[in-house]
Amino acid sequence: MKIADKTLNYVKSITAQTISKAGSGHTGASLGVSAIMLALFKDHYNFDISDVDYLNRDRFVLSAGHACPVYYTLLSLFGFDVSLQDLKDLRNYASKTPGYPDNKLTDGVEVSTGPSGQGVANAVGLALAQTIMAERFNSVGFPIINHYTYCLASDGCLMEGISQEACSFAGNLNLNKLILLYDSNDVTMDGSLSMSNRENVAKKFKAMGWNVIKCANGNNFNACSRAINKAKSSSRPTIIIFKTTTGIGTAKEGTSSVHRGVLTSEELKIFNKKMGVSENFYIPNDVRDWCMASSRMGKLNHEKWNQDLAVYANSNPELYRQFTNFFDKRKVDFDKIARNAYKWEGLSSKDVNKIILNEICEKLYQVVGGTADCIQSTSVFIENAGNYNTGNRRGRNIHFGVREHAMAGIVNGISLYEDFVPFCSTYLSFSNYMLPAIRMSAIMGCNSLFFFTSDSIYVGKDGMVVQPIEQLGQLRAIKDLNVFRPCDINELLAGYKYFFREGGATAFVLASQATEIVDGKYKEAELGGYILKPAKKEADIVLYATGSEVALAMAVANELEKKYDVSVVSMPCIEIFERQSSLYKNKVLQKGASLRVAIEASNDNVWYKFVGDNGLVISVEDYQPSGEGKEVYSKAGFNVKDVVKKISKKLTK
């Protein structure tokens, strides 16, 4: 038996063993893609197990995250820090081999995947980032950025809308270093693929500007390797359609029952015998050596790249300086910007954001991004930076088109490349389209920036369809996503300063209307919440508010002070406030007050946590009619008279 065939059999056997021991997993896809994955790792995937973050490595994204058991098997075989014991611990509590790939847990995993299609968009982002780096820093004779992005996708991945958006985008931009490995097995969990999808994938991708390669035997190592090799010379992004048999080698191969099926001990014995394997969790020396030869070659490739980089530095000193500076996390002097913030008083937070973003972009070239076809509405644009397209890979403004979901997923991919700080923007009401990708951004710890404008019912004439009533609550419900809703320039700057210091997925929720001057506290806002207006002695009433409602809260406080001692608390980022000490939080919340009131033009129930059982939440519970923004806002009860009336009524109960 040839070593390639023997190795493939061991890959299948060990993978089946891990799933059976775990008692759950996806045997079908894991076995079905084993030849594709082995061919990729052995003959094409450029990596260095001694330095998994090596810049010019290839990137691999397992969008079909349910096939992770075979991924873990290959990581182990090729020398990554995944042991046989780790394979035995598949899906066990706190193991390095969870039920779906986790980029923070498992050595060699680039991207966390699981929700179908997300990985496809992430791969597009990685491939896009590579083109920016190559265009900016490669010189004649020195292609220091020259690698591929591979992504393995399933039938399910390609049925998801996000992957269609992302692939259309990639084809339009001709991302030729992107290779999509499509596991076409014609089976889904519920049965035959034809029950839900009969489209011609090849014609569809050709229409989107992709190169299409068909591999009739996707379960054959050599056929898979030849197809991948052919794809690497394409001038367009390539999809390789591998016809595979799900659960190949098992009694239920080719059927939906093996999709999530787990081989019994008896079935596993029969399967192992068919594979010519007599041991459990054992790797023969010749199999290990054959795999590790590719790992050693990857290390040599890295060493050669380091040598080439040294020559490049001597031959292109200025370009090399720019190259190293690109990764220099120089800090923007937000304190200096804050000292001059008075110049922008009266502008909407959306318009001020444009000014601040451009000041940052003058210093940090790794900041890139764009909108979902709404620059004129969100004002998120880098001046004098050009548009990113096939003829200008240096352009920093990315036109995502009306593809909100893919836009967020692509931005996550860009952020995972290497120190990029990508952003995207749309209306707050359309954040719903993006929630799965935003959630994955938070899970992976991406430094992705999401700018949302038209932050409340103040959108006015556009009516209830685009009124963002529930969106703030939805965003705040995503763990590890910082949601900033600043009341003015100072709080916006504080949010930026926190992001560039701490990182992490961050959403800025911005008003499109001109804001009243509030004089928010720049330094205190970094704590997420603070006392904007202290009580004269001990507060009778405490008003909590965010964004545009902070100015309203201040006006309400002025009216109430005729009878009560009132304090106003601005809460630009609840998530950050919650991380502060209990001592600080209690000081700000002032729980001893007779009445605590939250004022926000949303229906977020988080405020009941702060106001207490006897508190009052002034919110928006119903969609409002269309009309002038100011009128709609006021008619919904967001005016001094109505708020004071509600508070007075509460106090008399």
N, C-alpha and C positions, 0 to 999 in steps of 0.2 A: 504493500500500500504506500502510495506517495505520502510524503510528510504533510503536504497541504491537506490531503483528505483525512489523514490521521488526526491532525490538529483540529480540523473542523468537527470531526466526530467527538473529540474530547471537549470542545467548546459546547457542543450541544448537550453532551452528557452532564457535564458539570452544571450547566445552566438549568437543566431539568432537575438535577439533584437539589440545587439551592431552592427552587420553587417548591418542590415536594417537601423539603425539610421545613420551609416556612409555613406550609399549609395553605398558602395563597400566593397569587401572582398571575402572570399572563404567559402561560406556556406557549400558546399559539404564536404570537408575534415574536417572542424571544427566540424560538427555534426557527421560525420562518425567515428572520433577517440575519441569522448567524453567518451565512456565507458572505452577505454584503458587508457586514461589520468586520469580519475577519480579513476580507480582501482590502478594505479601507485601512485598517490598522497595520496590516503586514506590508502592503505595497505602496501606500500613498500618503497616509496621515503623517505629517511632520511634527514631531514633538520631542521633548527632552524630559525624561522622568526625573532628572536631577534638578531641573528648573522649569516647573510647569507654567511659569509666567513669562517665559522667554518671549520677547516681543514678536519675532518673526515666525512664531509657530503657526501651524494651521489651527483653525478653530473648528470644533465639532459640536453640533447641537443635536441632541436626541429629542426631536419634537415629539416623536412617538414614545413618550416617557414611560409608558407601560412596559416597553421592551427593555427596561433597565437591567433585569437579571443577566442578560447576555452582555450588556455594557460592562457591568461589574466583573463578569468573568474575564473579559478581554483586558480590562484595566489590570486585573491581577496577573494574567498571563504575560503581559508586556511590561511588568515591573513597576507599575504605580503602587502607591502605598495602600493597596487593597489585598489583604491576606486571604488565605483559604478560610481562616476562622471568620473573617469578615463576610465571606460568601455564605458560610454556615449561619451567620447571624442576619441574613436577609430579612428585612421587615421587623426585626426584633427591636425592642425599645432602646432608643438612643444609639442604635448601631450606625456604622459608617455606610451602610447599604440599605437605605430606606426604600419604601415602596415606590417612590419616584425620585429621579436624580435631584440632588441638592448641591448647589455650587459651594456652599459653605461647610459641607460635611465631608464630601468624598474627593480624594485626591484625583485630579485630572478632569473633573466635571466642570465645564465652562459655564453652563447655564442650568438653572433649576427649571424643570419642565414637568408636565402632567396634564394641565388643561390643553386639549387638542388644538393644534394650530398656533399656539403662542410661540413655540420654538421656531416656527417658520419665520414669523415676524422678527424674532430676536436675531435669527441668522441673517436676515436682510440688513438689519442694523449693523451687525458685525462686518458684513461685506461692504457696506457703505462707508463705515469708518476706515476700513482698509484703503479704500480708494482715495480718501482725503489724505491719509498719511503718505501713500505712495506718490500722489501728485505733488504734495508739498515738499517731500524730502528726498525722493529718488533723483539721481543724476545719471548722466550718461556713463555707462559702465558700472554703476553702483546701484542696483535695484535692492536697496536694503529693506524695503517693505515689499515682499513678494511671496505671498502665501494664499492659501485657499480657505474658504469657509464651506464646510460640509454640513448638511442637515438631513437627517433621516426622518421621513414623514410617512404617516400611515394613510389609509383610505379615510379614516376619521379626521385626520389633520386637514386633508385637502377638501373635506366637506364644510369645514368651519369657515365662516365669513372672513375672519381675520387673515387666514392664509391666502384667500383669494385677493383681498385688498393688498396684502403685502407683496404677493407675486406679480400683480399688475403693476405696482409701484416699481418693483425691481426690474421688470422687463422694460418699462419706460426709461429707466436710468441705465440700462445696459450693464448691470453689475456682473461682469463676466467671470469674476473669481468665486462666484457663488454656485455651488453644485448641490442640487436637491436630489436626494436618494429616495425614491418613492417606492415603498413596499406595497405593491399592488397585488393583494391576495384575494380580492373579490369577496371577502367575508367580513362581516361586522359582528358585534356581540349578539345581535338579535337574529342574525341569519345571513342570507345572501345579500351582497352589496346591491344587487339589482332591485331589491325591494325598495330602496331609497335613493339610488343614484345610478343612472345609466349614461352619463355624459362621456364624451370622447375627450379624455384628459389630454392626449397628444395634440389634438387640434386646438383645444382651449389654450394650452400653453404656447403653441405656435402663434396664436392670435395675440397673445400678450407679449410677444417679442422674445420668447425663450428658444433656445436650442433644445431639441428633443431627441433623446437617444432611447431606443428600446432594447432591453435585455430579456430575451425570451426565457432564459433559464437563470432566474435570480437565486436559485439554490445551489448554483455551481460556482465554486471559488474562482476559477480561471475566467469564466464568462463575466463575473462581476468585476474582477480586476481590469479586464480589457475595457469594459464600458466606462469605468471611472477614469482610466488613462485617456480615453478618447475625449471625455468631457473636459479635461484639463487644458485642451488646446483650443477651446471654443472662444469666440469673440463676444459671446452673449452668455447670460446666465443659463445654466443647463439643468434640465430635469432628466434623470435617468429612470425610466419606468421599468422596474424589475418585477417580472411576473414570478411570484413566489407561491409556495404552498404553506399555509399557516399550520403550525404544529407538525411539520414534516418529520416523518419517522415514527410517529405515534399511531395508535390504532384509529384515532379520530382525526387524522390529518385532513386539512381542507374543509373542516366543518366549523360552525360557530361554537359548538360545544367545547372545543379546545381553546377558545379565546381566553377565558379565565379558568380553564380546567387545570387541575393539579393531578399529576400522575400518582396513582396509588403505589404502594411499595412493590406490588406484583407487576404493575404496568411499567414501573421504573426498571425492574430487573429485565424485563423483556426488551425495553428500549435500549438499555445499556448493552445487552448482548448483541442487539442489532448494530450498535455503534462500535462493537469490538472493544468495549470497556468493561473491565472486571472489578475495578476498584472504585470506591466512592471518594470524592474530593482528593484526587491524586492527579499530579501532572508529571508525565514521563519526562526524563531529561532531554530527549531529542525534541519533544514538543516545546518545552521551555526554551531551549537553546535556539530553536528556529524562530520563535517569537522575539526573543531578546536580541537577535541579530538586527532586527529593525529598530529596536530601542537604542542599540549602540550606534546605529547609523544616524539616528536622530540627534544623539549627543554630538557626533562628529559634525553634523550639519550646523549645529549651534556653535561649535567651536570655530568652524570656518566662517560663520557669520560674524562672530566677534573679531576675527582677524580682518575680514573685509571692512568691518565698521571702523577699525583702527586706521586702515589705509584711506577710507572715505573721509575720516576726520582730518587727516593730513592734506588730502587733495581738495577738500571742500570745507575749509575751516569755518567760514561764515554760515554755510548751510548746516554744518554740524552743531554750531552754537545754537542756531534756531531749533535744531532737532532736540537738543538737550533741554533748551528753555521751554519747549512745548510741554515737557513733563514737570517743569518747575512749578510747584503749587504756590506761586507768589500770592500773597494776600493783598486784596484790594483794600485800600484805606477807607473803610466805611465810616469811620469817625470823621474823617475830613469831609466826606460827602455830606454827612449829617450836619456839619457846621454850616454848610451852604444851602441846606434844604429849604430855607425860607424863600428862596427864589421861585419855588414851585408851588407856593401856597395857593389853594383855590383850584388846582388842577385835579382831575379825577385820579384815583389810584392807578387806573389803567394807563393814563397818559404819563404819570410820573414813573411808572414801571418801565415804560419804553426808554425814558431818559437814563434811569439807573442801569438797566440792562445794557445799554450802549456804552456807558462808562466802564462797566465791567468788561465788556467784549473788546475794548481798546487795549486792555492789559492781558486778558486771558484768551488766547486763540483756540483753546480746546472747547470753548463754548460755541455750540452750533445748534441749530434747530429751526423750527418753522411752525406753521399753523395748518389747520384743516380747511384751507381755502377761505380764510377769514381775517387776513392781515388788516384790512381796513376797519374791521370791527374790534379786533383785540389789540391792535397797535403793537404786536410782538414782532419786531423786525430789527435786524442788525443793519444799521446804515453803512453805506459804502463798503459792504462786504460781499456783494455779488450773490447771485442765485446759484445753488448747487445744481448742476445738470451734466449731461454727458460731455459737453464741451468745456465745462468749467468745474472741475473737481475741487477747486479751491473755494468755491462759493460757500458761504456759511449759512445762507438762508435756504432751507429745504422746503420745497412745495409738496406737502404730503397729499394734497387733493382732499376730496371729501371722503376721507378714510380714517375716521377718528380712532377706531379700535386698533387698526394696524399701526397708525401713527404712534400710539403709546407703546406698543410692542416693539416697534423699530427703535424708538428712543431708548428703551431698555437695552436693546442690543448694542447700540452705540455706546451707552454708558459702561457696558461690560468690556469694551474693547481694551482701553488703556487710558485712564485718566481723562477721558472726555467728560464734559459737562453738557449734556444735551437737554433741550427744552422743547416743549410743544404747547399749543394753545388752541382753545376753542371756547364757545360759550359754556357757562356753568351747567346749563340744562342738558347739554350734550355730553357731559362727563359720564352719563349712564352708559354710553356706547363703549367707554374706555375702562370701566371698573375692573374687569378681569385682568387686564394688563397692568393697571395701577396696583392692584393687589399683588401681582407677581413682582412688580418693582419693589414694593415694600418687603416682601418675603426675601428677595435676593439682596436687599440693601443697595439697590442701584442709586447712583447720584443723578436721578432723573428729576427734572423740573417740569411741573404741570401748571400752566397759567390758565386760569378760568376767569372770564369777564362776564359782565351783565349778571351781577351776583345776587339779584333779588327781584321781587315783583316790580321794581323800578323800571324793568324793561318796558313796561307800559303798553304801547300800542301793539306790540307783537302778540300780546294776549297769553292765555293760559298754556298754550302748547309749549312755549319756551320759558314759562315762569319757573325758576329753580327753587321750588319750595322744599322738596325732600332731599336735594342733592348734598347739602352740607352734612346732614346726618349720615348719608351713605358714605361720604368720604371719611368722615371722622370715625366711622365704624371699622375702617380698615386699619388693622394693627400695624404699628411702625410707620405709618404715613403721617407726616407732620402737615397739618392744614392751617395755613396762615390766612386770616381775614383781617387785614390791617385797617385801622381807622384813618390813618394819615401817612405822610411821607416817613415820619420817624419810625413808625411800627413796621412799615414795609422794609426800610433799611435794616432794622433789627432782624427781620426774618431772613434777609439775604446774608447778613453777617453770621447768623446761626447756621445757615445751610453751608456756607463755605468753610466754616470751622468744623462742624460736626458731620456734614454729609447726610446721606439717606434720602429716600424718596420724599419729595416735598411738593405740596400743592399750594399755590397762591391764588386766593379767591379775591378778585378785584372788582371794584365798582366802576361802572362806565360813566356815571353822572359826576359832575363836579362836586367835590366834597367840601363840607364846611370845615373851617380851621378849628382843630381840636387841641393841638399842641400835645400830642402823645409823647410819652417818655421813651426815648430811644434806648437807653441802657436797660431800663426796667422791662421793656417789652421783650428782651431776650429771654426772660424768665417765663414767657408764655402768658402771664396774667399779672396785673399789678394794680395798685390803687392810683387811679388817675386824679381823682378829686377826694382828698381825705375829709372825714367829718371834722367838725370843729372840736368836738370832745369825743363822745361815744355815739356811733351812728344809730339812729332810730330805723333808718331805711338804707339798704345797700342796693344799688342798681348795677347789675352785670350786663355788659353788652359787647358786641363785636362790630367791626366794620362801620358801615354807615350809621348804624344804630347807636354808636358811641356819642356822636354829636347830639342825637335825640335825647339820649340819657342825660347828657350835661344840661340840656335845656329843661328837661323834666326836673332835674335836681334843683335848678335855680327857682323853679316854681314851687316845689315842695318845701324849700328852705324857709318859706314864710311861716311854716308851722313845725317843721321837723329838722332834725340834724341828719343830713344826707351825705352818703359817700358814693362815689362812682368807681367801678372797677372795669377796666378794659381787659378783655381776654382774647388777644390776637391769635393765640395758638393753645388750645386746650390740652393737646397732647404733651407739649413741653411743660405747661403749668403742672400737669399731673405728676411729672417726674421730680418736682421740687420737694423739699423737706416738708414734713407735716407742720412744723413750726411756721414756715413761710406761708404755706397754703392757708393755715388757720388765720394768720395775720391778715391776709388779703381778703379772705371770704367773710371775715367779721361775723361769725355765726351768732354772736350775742345780740345782733340787731333784732328789733321787733318784727321787721319784715324784710325778706330778701326777694329781689325781683330780677328776672332775666328778661332782656328785651332783644329779640333777634327776629329778622324777617325770614324765618325758616320754620319747619316743624320738628326740629331736632329735640328729642326727648332727653338729651344729655343734661339739659339745664335743670331738670328736676333733682338731679344729684346734688346740685349746688344750692338751690333755693331752699331745700328741706321740705318736710311734709306740709308745712303751713305757708310755703312760699307761693310766689306768683310767677307764671311764665307768660309773657306777652309774645305771641308767635303768630304764624300764618297757618291756619288749619284748612283753608279752602282756596281753590284757584280763584283768581280775581278777574273781573271783566277787563276788556281792552280799553285803553285810554291813555291820556298823558301820564308819564311816569310818576310825576309828583302827586297827581290826583289819585292814581291807583294806590300809591303808597299811603297817602293820608286816609283814603276811604277804608283801607284795610285796618285802620286804627293806629297807624304809626304817625301820630302827631301829638304834640304836648297835651292838648286838651283831653283827648281820649285816654292817653296813658295815665295822666294824673287822676282822671275819673275812676279808672279801674283800680288804681292803687288805693285811692281814698275809700272805695267800696270795700276792698279787701280788709282795710284797717278797721272798718266799723263792724265787721262781722264778729 
